[in-house]
Amino acid sequence: MYGLSDLAGHGCSPAALEYFSSAGAGKWSAALVPAGAGCFILVNSSHTPQRLRSNIAHEMGHLLLEHEFSGVLVSDGGCRSLDPAMKVKEQEAHDLSAELLIPKSAAIKAAFDNLADDEVAQRFDVSIEFARMRMNASGARKIATRSRAKRR
């Protein structure tokens, strides 16, 4: 894992470093960068530690799923350009990163423990937004609610 500042000595132009650390900082989160037979994860170190964990988990998802990439994901205008196949890969990496950071079984336990989103975020060291997304997408609260209703 490398931050932009680490790339200065590896041939990255000073103009690119300046742009992506200032005006362009909000236009990217992380990327897999090919390096010989492998790759490394480049992260936007201006993000919070929780966001960095999410970004790294997402990129690890691509690695674990053995996704192959071709081309650049960011256009000259700073916008992501994703074809349908790439959108599928992004969703797969997102889903796996969610499972890596808050496993479904842990989300269900948190729901049974009546933890609020901020408590889930604190427990798993993720952002409140990520915790909310995971608790909703996993169906954890619905599972807990329906289970409680059956016991009545």
ZIBEL-V327194 format. One record per backbone hydrogen bond with DSSP energy under -1.0 kcal/mol. CO is the residue of the C=O (numbers start at 1). NH is the residue of the N-H. Records with the same first field share a line. If there is no record, write none. Layout:
# ZIBEL-V327194
CO=NH / NH
This chain:
# ZIBEL-V327194
2=43
3=6
4=7
7=10 / 12
13=17
14=18
15=19
16=20
17=21
18=22
19=24
22=25
24=27
29=44
31=42
33=40
35=38
38=35
40=33
41=2
42=31
43=45
44=47
48=52
49=53
50=54
51=55
52=56
53=57
54=58
55=59
56=60
57=61
58=62
59=63
60=64
61=65
62=67
63=66
73=81
75=78
79=75
83=87
84=88
85=89
86=90
87=91
88=92
89=93
90=94
91=95
92=96
93=97
94=98
95=99
96=100
97=101
98=102
103=107
104=108
105=109
106=110
107=111
108=112
109=113
110=115
111=114
116=120
117=121
118=122
119=123
120=124
121=126
127=131
128=132
129=133
130=134
131=135
132=136
133=137
134=138
139=143
140=144
141=145
142=146
143=147
144=148
145=149
146=150
147=151
